[in-house]
C-alpha cells in the first residue's frame, strides 16, 4: 500500500502570507486539508522604501512561526516556502531571508516574474477542465496585489505570457499620493488601467481570439460576494453584473469593508481586461500560487501524474518570442531539430537532463532573433534580447545560460575559453554551457546557407568518433568547411572526434 504524504505550500506575497496543506493518498489524488491566510502587506514597504522595514520583517516572522506550529500539528513532512513580488523587489531580501531561516528553519525560494506566472499557471491547469477551455482560446489573468500577469492560450498551447506593473496595491498607493476623491475613485482607476494597457494592447493582445477569461485566486469566490462554486463558468452578462455589484458594494462601504481598497482595483482590472479581450465567458478557477507549488512538487516527486508537458509550454512561448522578432523561422526550426538529434546522441552518456535539452532548444529557436536589431551584431543582439525577455518558467540563472549559449555559439574552443574566463562560474556550469554551446554551433553550421540541405539526420558513436550522418539534397561543401572550427571544441567537451557523413543518390561522401 502506498504511503500517505502530507506537505504544505506557503507563499509570501505583497499583501498576505498564505499557506495550504495537502495530502496525497494511495489513489494518487491530491486533497486540500487546510488553507490559511494572514494579512501582512509587505508591498507597502517595497513600494515606498524598496526594502522591508524591521517592523514588517518581525511581523512576517511572527506569522510564519504561527504557520510553522500549524504544520507541526498536521505532521507535515515538507514545507515549500516561496517569496513573490514584495520579497523579490526588496533590496534587503537576503538579510530578511537569513532571519526567516534563523527563526523558522525554512529556506525561502524567491521566484522571478516568469516563474511566479508559471506556478500560478500550473495551479490552474491542474484542473481537468482547463484543457478543454484552452483549446478554444483562453486568457489566464492573475491579478495579484503586486503584479498583473497575463497568459494567452491558442488551441491548447501557451503562446504568450506578459507581466504588467499594475498590481492592486500599486494602484492603491498611487491613488493615496494623488489625493483622490473617494467618490470618483473608480473612474480614476479605469484611467490608470487604460494607460498601462496601451502597450500591452499594441504589442501582445491585438488579433488574439479569446473565448474564455480564466481567473486565478479567490478574489471572487471568497471576497467579492460571489456565492457560486469554484470552477463554474459565467457568461459575459453574469460576470459583468457580478463586477458591478462588487464595485458598488465596495465603494459604498470603503471604510467598513476590510481590504476594500485592494479589492476594488482588482475587480476593475478584471472587468476592464475582460472587455478588452471581448471574451464570451469567464472561468473562475479558485486556484492560486500555492496550488501550483503543490502540483509542481507532487508531479516532481511522482506522487501524482501530469498529462501535460510543461517544458513544451515554455518552448512554445520561446517560439512566439522568435516570431515577434521576425526571425528566420525555417532556419531556426531546422537548427532546433538538429540540436535535439545531436543532444539525444550524447545525453545518456554525459548525464544531460531534459531540462538541459529545453535550455538548448530555446537557445536554438532564439539564436538569430538579434538580426531584428542589427545584422552586423546579430549574435550579440540575440543574447541581449534573451537577457531582457521574461520567458515563462525559466529561472534567472537558466535565462542567463540561454543568453550565454547564444553569445558563444559561433566561437571556437580558444575564443570560448577566453570569453567565459572570469565569469565566476563553477566547473559543472562551465562544462554544461560548453557542451550546449558547441552543440548549437554545430547545428547552426549544418544550415550555414539557410537552405536546409540536409535531411534524415542521425548520429552514432563508433570507436572514438561521433558521426553525424545526413541525407544531402545538395553537396555540403560550405557546411563541412565551417564545421572544422568546432572539431577541437567538440572533442574537448565530449572526447570524440566529430565526423560529418553525407549520403546522396548522386554522390556519397563517407
C-alpha positions as CSV (number, residue, x, y, z in Angstrom):
1,X,0.0,0.0,0.0
2,X,1.3,3.5,-0.9
3,X,2.4,5.8,1.8
4,X,0.3,8.8,2.8
5,X,2.2,12.1,2.1
6,X,1.3,15.4,3.8
7,X,3.1,18.6,2.7
8,X,2.5,22.4,2.7
9,X,2.9,25.2,0.2
10,X,3.4,28.7,1.5
11,X,3.6,31.9,-0.4
12,X,4.9,35.2,1.0
13,X,3.1,37.8,-1.2
14,X,2.8,41.6,-1.3
15,X,-0.4,41.7,0.6
16,X,-0.6,38.5,2.6
17,X,1.0,35.3,3.7
18,X,-0.9,32.2,2.6
19,X,-0.4,28.5,3.4
20,X,-2.2,25.4,2.0
21,X,-1.7,21.9,3.5
22,X,-2.2,19.0,1.1
23,X,-2.5,15.2,1.4
24,X,-1.6,12.7,-1.3
25,X,-3.3,9.4,-0.8
26,X,-2.9,5.9,-2.1
27,X,-5.0,6.7,-5.2
28,X,-2.6,9.4,-6.3
29,X,-5.2,12.2,-5.7
30,X,-4.1,15.4,-4.0
31,X,-6.5,16.7,-1.4
32,X,-6.5,20.1,0.3
33,X,-6.6,19.7,4.1
34,X,-6.5,23.3,5.2
35,X,-5.8,26.8,3.9
36,X,-5.0,29.9,5.9
37,X,-4.1,33.5,5.1
38,X,-2.8,36.3,7.1
39,X,-2.6,40.0,6.1
40,X,0.9,41.4,6.3
41,X,1.2,44.0,3.5
42,X,4.9,43.7,2.7
43,X,4.2,45.5,-0.5
44,X,3.7,48.8,1.3
45,X,7.3,48.9,2.3
46,X,8.8,47.8,-1.1
47,X,6.7,50.2,-3.0
48,X,7.7,53.2,-0.8
49,X,11.1,52.2,0.6
50,X,12.3,49.5,-1.8
51,X,13.1,47.4,1.3
52,X,11.3,45.7,4.2
53,X,11.4,47.6,7.4
54,X,12.5,46.0,10.7
55,X,8.9,46.2,12.0
56,X,7.5,44.4,8.9
57,X,10.2,41.8,9.0
58,X,9.4,41.0,12.6
59,X,5.7,40.8,11.9
60,X,6.3,38.5,8.9
61,X,8.4,36.1,11.1
62,X,5.7,36.1,13.8
63,X,3.1,35.0,11.3
64,X,5.5,32.4,9.8
65,X,6.1,30.9,13.3
66,X,2.3,30.6,13.8
67,X,2.1,28.7,10.4
68,X,5.0,26.5,11.4
69,X,3.2,25.5,14.6
70,X,0.2,24.5,12.4
71,X,2.4,22.4,10.1
72,X,3.6,20.5,13.2
73,X,0.0,19.8,14.2
74,X,-0.7,18.3,10.8
75,X,2.6,16.4,10.9
76,X,3.7,18.0,7.6
77,X,6.7,16.2,6.0
78,X,7.9,19.2,4.0
79,X,7.1,22.9,3.7
80,X,7.7,24.6,0.4
81,X,8.1,28.3,1.0
82,X,8.1,30.8,-1.9
83,X,8.6,34.5,-2.0
84,X,6.8,36.6,-4.6
85,X,6.9,40.2,-5.7
86,X,7.4,42.0,-2.4
87,X,10.4,39.9,-1.4
88,X,11.8,39.9,-4.9
89,X,11.8,43.7,-5.1
90,X,13.2,44.3,-1.6
91,X,16.8,45.4,-1.7
92,X,17.4,43.8,1.7
93,X,15.8,40.5,0.8
94,X,18.9,38.4,1.6
95,X,19.0,39.8,5.1
96,X,15.3,39.1,5.6
97,X,15.7,35.6,4.2
98,X,18.6,34.9,6.7
99,X,16.3,36.0,9.6
100,X,13.5,33.8,8.4
101,X,15.9,30.8,8.1
102,X,17.2,31.5,11.6
103,X,13.8,31.8,13.3
104,X,11.8,29.1,11.3
105,X,14.4,26.9,9.8
106,X,12.8,27.5,6.4
107,X,14.6,28.3,3.2
108,X,12.6,30.7,1.1
109,X,12.8,30.4,-2.7
110,X,12.3,33.8,-4.2
111,X,11.0,33.4,-7.8
112,X,11.1,35.9,-10.7
113,X,8.1,37.1,-12.6
114,X,8.1,34.3,-15.2
115,X,8.5,31.6,-12.5
116,X,5.7,33.1,-10.5
117,X,3.4,33.2,-13.5
118,X,4.3,29.6,-14.3
119,X,3.4,28.4,-10.8
120,X,0.0,30.2,-11.0
121,X,-0.5,28.6,-14.4
122,X,0.3,25.1,-13.0
123,X,-2.3,25.6,-10.3
124,X,-4.9,26.4,-12.9
125,X,-4.0,23.6,-15.4
126,X,-4.1,21.0,-12.6
127,X,-7.9,21.1,-13.2
128,X,-9.0,18.7,-15.9
129,X,-11.5,21.4,-17.1
130,X,-8.7,23.7,-18.2
131,X,-7.5,21.6,-21.1
132,X,-11.0,21.8,-22.7
133,X,-11.2,25.6,-22.2
134,X,-7.7,26.3,-23.5
135,X,-8.4,24.6,-26.9
136,X,-10.9,27.3,-27.8
137,X,-8.7,30.2,-26.9
138,X,-8.2,31.4,-23.4
139,X,-6.5,34.2,-21.4
140,X,-5.3,33.5,-17.8
141,X,-5.3,36.6,-15.7
142,X,-3.6,36.6,-12.3
143,X,-4.4,40.0,-10.7
144,X,-2.4,39.9,-7.5
145,X,-1.6,42.7,-5.1
146,X,1.9,43.1,-6.6
147,X,1.6,42.4,-10.3
148,X,-0.7,41.7,-13.1
149,X,0.2,38.6,-15.2
150,X,-1.4,37.7,-18.5
151,X,-1.1,34.3,-20.3
152,X,-2.7,33.6,-23.7
153,X,-3.5,30.1,-25.0
154,X,-4.3,29.2,-28.6
155,X,-5.5,25.7,-29.4
156,X,-4.3,24.5,-26.1
157,X,-0.8,25.8,-26.4
158,X,0.7,28.6,-24.3
159,X,1.7,31.4,-26.8
160,X,2.3,34.4,-24.6
161,X,2.9,35.4,-21.0
162,X,3.4,39.0,-20.1
163,X,3.8,40.8,-16.8
164,X,2.4,44.3,-16.3
165,X,3.4,46.6,-13.4
166,X,-0.2,47.0,-12.3
167,X,-1.0,45.4,-9.0
168,X,-3.9,46.4,-6.8
169,X,-1.6,47.6,-4.1
170,X,0.4,49.7,-6.5
171,X,-2.9,51.3,-7.6
172,X,-3.9,52.0,-4.0
173,X,-0.5,53.6,-3.1
174,X,-0.6,55.7,-6.3
175,X,-4.1,56.9,-5.5
176,X,-3.1,57.9,-2.0
177,X,-0.3,60.1,-3.4
178,X,-2.7,61.8,-5.8
179,X,-5.1,62.8,-3.1
180,X,-8.1,61.3,-4.9
181,X,-11.7,61.8,-4.1
182,X,-13.3,58.5,-3.0
183,X,-16.4,59.4,-4.9
184,X,-14.6,59.3,-8.2
185,X,-12.0,56.6,-7.5
186,X,-13.5,54.0,-9.9
187,X,-13.1,56.4,-12.8
188,X,-9.5,57.2,-11.8
189,X,-8.6,53.6,-11.5
190,X,-10.0,52.9,-15.0
191,X,-7.9,55.8,-16.5
192,X,-4.8,54.3,-14.9
193,X,-5.6,50.8,-16.2
194,X,-6.3,52.1,-19.7
195,X,-2.9,53.9,-19.7
196,X,-1.0,50.8,-18.6
197,X,-2.8,48.6,-21.1
198,X,-1.9,50.6,-24.1
199,X,1.5,49.0,-24.7
200,X,0.1,45.5,-23.9
201,X,-2.7,46.1,-26.4
202,X,-0.4,47.2,-29.2
203,X,2.3,44.6,-28.8
204,X,0.6,41.5,-27.5
205,X,-3.2,41.5,-27.5
206,X,-4.1,42.5,-31.0
207,X,-5.8,39.9,-33.1
208,X,-5.9,37.4,-30.2
209,X,-9.1,35.3,-30.3
210,X,-10.1,34.7,-26.7
211,X,-13.3,32.8,-25.8
212,X,-12.7,32.4,-22.1
213,X,-11.1,34.6,-19.5
214,X,-9.7,32.4,-16.7
215,X,-9.2,34.0,-13.3
216,X,-7.0,32.5,-10.6
217,X,-7.0,33.2,-6.9
218,X,-10.0,33.6,-4.6
219,X,-11.0,37.2,-5.3
220,X,-14.5,36.4,-6.5
221,X,-15.0,33.2,-4.6
222,X,-14.4,34.5,-1.1
223,X,-14.1,38.2,-1.1
224,X,-16.4,39.8,-3.8
225,X,-19.6,38.2,-2.6
226,X,-19.9,35.5,-5.3
227,X,-21.9,32.5,-4.0
228,X,-21.2,30.1,-6.8
229,X,-18.9,27.1,-6.8
230,X,-15.3,27.2,-7.8
231,X,-14.9,26.1,-11.4
232,X,-18.3,27.5,-12.5
233,X,-18.5,29.2,-15.9
234,X,-20.1,32.6,-16.0
235,X,-21.5,34.2,-19.1
236,X,-20.3,37.7,-20.1
237,X,-23.5,39.2,-18.7
238,X,-23.2,37.3,-15.4
239,X,-19.6,38.3,-14.9
240,X,-20.1,42.0,-15.7
241,X,-23.1,42.0,-13.4
242,X,-21.0,40.4,-10.7
243,X,-18.2,43.0,-11.2
244,X,-20.7,45.9,-11.0
245,X,-22.2,44.5,-7.9
246,X,-18.9,44.1,-6.2
247,X,-17.7,47.5,-7.3
248,X,-20.8,49.3,-5.9
249,X,-20.7,47.4,-2.6
250,X,-17.0,48.3,-2.1
251,X,-17.5,51.9,-3.0
252,X,-20.4,52.3,-0.6
253,X,-18.6,50.5,2.3
254,X,-15.0,51.6,1.7
255,X,-14.4,52.5,5.3
256,X,-16.2,49.5,6.7
257,X,-15.1,46.6,4.4
258,X,-11.7,45.1,5.2
259,X,-9.2,45.4,2.3
260,X,-11.8,47.2,0.1
261,X,-9.0,49.5,-1.2
262,X,-7.2,46.4,-2.5
263,X,-10.3,44.5,-3.8
264,X,-11.8,47.4,-5.8
265,X,-8.8,47.9,-8.1
266,X,-8.6,44.1,-8.6
267,X,-12.2,43.9,-9.7
268,X,-11.9,46.8,-12.1
269,X,-8.7,45.3,-13.6
270,X,-10.5,42.0,-14.3
271,X,-13.6,43.8,-15.7
272,X,-11.6,46.1,-18.0
273,X,-9.4,43.2,-19.2
274,X,-12.4,41.1,-20.0
275,X,-13.9,43.9,-22.1
276,X,-10.7,44.4,-24.0
277,X,-10.5,40.7,-24.8
278,X,-14.1,40.6,-26.0
279,X,-14.3,37.2,-24.3
280,X,-17.6,35.3,-24.2
281,X,-17.3,33.8,-20.8
282,X,-15.3,33.6,-17.5
283,X,-14.0,30.6,-15.7
284,X,-13.2,31.3,-12.0
285,X,-10.7,28.5,-11.2
286,X,-10.4,29.2,-7.5
287,X,-6.8,28.1,-7.6
288,X,-3.7,30.2,-6.5
289,X,0.1,30.1,-6.5
290,X,0.0,27.6,-3.6
291,X,-1.9,25.1,-5.7
292,X,0.8,25.5,-8.5
293,X,3.6,25.0,-6.0
294,X,1.9,21.8,-4.7
295,X,1.2,20.5,-8.1
296,X,4.8,21.1,-9.2
297,X,6.1,19.4,-6.1
298,X,3.7,16.4,-6.3
299,X,4.5,15.7,-10.0
300,X,8.3,16.1,-9.5
301,X,8.1,13.6,-6.6
302,X,5.8,11.4,-8.8
303,X,3.1,11.4,-6.1
304,X,0.7,12.4,-8.9
305,X,0.9,12.1,-12.7
306,X,0.7,15.0,-15.1
307,X,-0.7,14.7,-18.6
308,X,0.8,18.0,-19.7
309,X,4.4,18.5,-20.8
310,X,5.2,21.9,-19.1
311,X,8.6,22.0,-20.9
312,X,6.7,22.3,-24.2
313,X,4.7,25.2,-22.8
314,X,8.0,27.0,-22.1
315,X,9.3,26.2,-25.5
316,X,6.0,27.3,-27.1
317,X,6.4,30.8,-25.6
318,X,10.0,31.0,-26.9
319,X,8.7,30.3,-30.4
320,X,6.3,33.2,-30.0
321,X,9.2,35.4,-29.0
322,X,11.1,34.3,-32.1
323,X,8.1,35.3,-34.3
324,X,7.9,38.7,-32.6
325,X,11.4,39.5,-33.8
326,X,10.7,38.3,-37.4
327,X,13.5,35.7,-37.2
328,X,14.1,33.1,-39.9
329,X,11.7,30.5,-38.7
330,X,12.6,27.8,-41.2
331,X,16.3,28.0,-40.3
332,X,15.6,28.2,-36.5
333,X,13.3,25.2,-36.6
334,X,15.9,23.3,-38.6
335,X,18.7,24.2,-36.1
336,X,16.5,23.3,-33.2
337,X,15.7,19.9,-34.7
338,X,19.4,19.3,-35.4
339,X,20.2,20.3,-31.8
340,X,17.8,17.7,-30.5
341,X,19.3,15.0,-32.7
342,X,22.8,15.6,-31.6
343,X,21.8,16.1,-27.9
344,X,20.0,12.7,-27.8
345,X,23.1,11.0,-29.2
346,X,25.1,12.3,-26.2
347,X,22.6,12.8,-23.4
348,X,22.7,9.4,-21.7
349,X,26.5,9.0,-21.7
350,X,27.1,12.5,-20.3
351,X,24.2,12.8,-17.9
352,X,22.4,15.5,-19.8
353,X,18.9,16.1,-18.5
354,X,15.5,17.0,-20.1
355,X,15.9,20.5,-18.6
356,X,19.3,20.8,-20.3
357,X,17.6,19.9,-23.6
358,X,15.0,22.5,-23.0
359,X,17.6,25.2,-22.5
360,X,19.4,24.2,-25.7
361,X,16.1,24.2,-27.7
362,X,15.3,27.7,-26.5
363,X,18.8,28.9,-27.4
364,X,18.3,27.3,-30.9
365,X,15.0,28.9,-31.6
366,X,16.2,32.3,-30.5
367,X,19.8,32.3,-31.6
368,X,19.3,34.8,-34.5
369,X,16.4,37.0,-33.3
370,X,19.0,39.8,-32.8
371,X,19.1,40.3,-36.6
372,X,15.9,42.3,-35.9
373,X,18.1,44.9,-34.1
374,X,21.3,44.7,-36.2
375,X,22.6,42.4,-38.9
376,X,26.2,43.3,-38.1
377,X,26.0,42.1,-34.5
378,X,23.1,39.7,-34.6
379,X,24.5,37.2,-32.1
380,X,25.1,40.0,-29.6
381,X,21.6,41.3,-30.2
382,X,20.1,37.9,-29.7
383,X,21.9,37.4,-26.4
384,X,20.7,40.9,-25.3
385,X,17.1,40.1,-26.2
386,X,17.1,36.9,-24.2
387,X,18.6,38.7,-21.2
388,X,15.8,41.3,-21.3
389,X,12.9,39.0,-22.1
390,X,10.8,37.3,-19.4
391,X,10.5,33.7,-20.6
392,X,7.9,31.9,-18.5
393,X,9.1,29.0,-16.3
394,X,12.8,29.9,-16.6
395,X,14.8,31.0,-13.6
396,X,17.1,34.0,-13.9
397,X,20.1,31.5,-13.9
398,X,18.5,29.5,-16.8
399,X,17.8,32.6,-18.8
400,X,21.4,33.7,-18.4
401,X,22.5,30.3,-19.6
402,X,20.4,30.6,-22.7
403,X,21.9,34.1,-23.4
404,X,25.4,32.8,-22.9
405,X,25.0,29.8,-25.2
406,X,23.7,32.1,-27.9
407,X,26.6,34.5,-27.3
408,X,29.3,31.9,-27.6
409,X,27.9,29.5,-30.2
410,X,29.9,30.9,-33.2
411,X,33.2,30.7,-31.2
412,X,35.9,28.1,-31.5
413,X,37.4,26.5,-28.4
414,X,40.0,29.2,-27.7
415,X,37.5,32.0,-28.2
416,X,35.1,30.3,-25.8
417,X,37.7,29.8,-23.1
418,X,38.7,33.5,-23.3
419,X,35.1,34.6,-23.2
420,X,34.0,32.5,-20.2
421,X,37.1,33.2,-18.2
422,X,36.4,35.4,-15.3
423,X,32.6,34.8,-15.3
424,X,32.8,33.2,-11.9
425,X,31.1,30.0,-13.0
426,X,31.7,26.7,-11.3
427,X,33.1,23.6,-13.0
428,X,29.8,21.9,-13.7
429,X,28.1,25.0,-15.0
430,X,31.0,25.9,-17.3
431,X,31.1,22.4,-18.6
432,X,27.4,22.3,-19.3
433,X,27.4,25.7,-21.0
434,X,30.4,24.5,-23.2
435,X,28.6,21.3,-24.2
436,X,25.3,23.0,-25.1
437,X,27.2,25.8,-26.9
438,X,29.2,23.5,-29.2
439,X,26.0,21.5,-30.0
440,X,24.2,24.7,-31.0
441,X,27.3,25.8,-33.0
442,X,27.4,22.6,-35.0
443,X,23.6,22.5,-35.5
444,X,23.7,26.1,-36.9
445,X,26.6,25.2,-39.2
446,X,24.6,22.3,-40.6
447,X,22.4,25.0,-42.1
448,X,25.1,27.6,-42.8
449,X,23.5,28.6,-46.1
450,X,19.9,28.7,-44.6
451,X,18.9,26.3,-47.4
452,X,18.2,23.2,-45.3
453,X,20.4,21.0,-47.5
454,X,20.5,18.0,-45.1
455,X,17.6,15.8,-44.1
456,X,17.1,12.5,-42.2
457,X,19.8,13.3,-39.8
458,X,21.0,10.6,-37.3
459,X,24.0,10.1,-35.0
460,X,26.1,7.2,-33.8
461,X,29.3,6.6,-31.9
462,X,31.9,4.3,-33.4
463,X,35.3,3.8,-31.7
464,X,36.5,7.3,-30.9
465,X,34.2,9.0,-33.4
466,X,30.9,10.8,-33.1
467,X,29.3,10.5,-36.5
468,X,26.5,12.8,-37.9
469,X,25.0,11.1,-40.9
470,X,22.7,13.1,-43.2
471,X,20.9,12.6,-46.5
472,X,22.0,15.5,-48.7
473,X,19.8,17.4,-51.1
474,X,23.0,19.1,-52.4
475,X,26.6,18.8,-51.5
476,X,27.5,20.4,-48.2
477,X,31.0,21.9,-49.0
478,X,30.3,25.1,-47.1
479,X,28.9,23.3,-44.1
480,X,31.9,20.9,-43.9
481,X,34.3,23.8,-44.1
482,X,32.6,25.7,-41.3
483,X,32.3,22.6,-39.1
484,X,36.1,22.4,-38.9
485,X,36.1,25.3,-36.4
486,X,34.2,23.1,-33.9
487,X,36.3,19.9,-34.1
488,X,38.6,20.8,-31.3
489,X,35.8,22.3,-29.2
490,X,33.6,19.2,-29.6
491,X,36.4,16.7,-28.8
492,X,37.4,18.8,-25.7
493,X,33.8,18.7,-24.4
494,X,32.9,15.1,-25.3
495,X,36.1,13.2,-26.0
496,X,35.0,12.2,-29.6
497,X,36.2,13.2,-33.0
498,X,33.5,15.0,-34.9
499,X,32.6,13.4,-38.3
500,X,30.0,14.6,-40.8
501,X,28.9,11.9,-43.2
502,X,26.8,12.7,-46.3
503,X,24.7,10.3,-48.3
504,X,23.1,11.1,-51.6
505,X,21.8,9.1,-54.6
506,X,24.1,11.0,-56.9
507,X,27.2,11.2,-54.6
508,X,28.4,9.7,-51.4
509,X,31.0,11.2,-49.1
510,X,31.7,8.9,-46.2
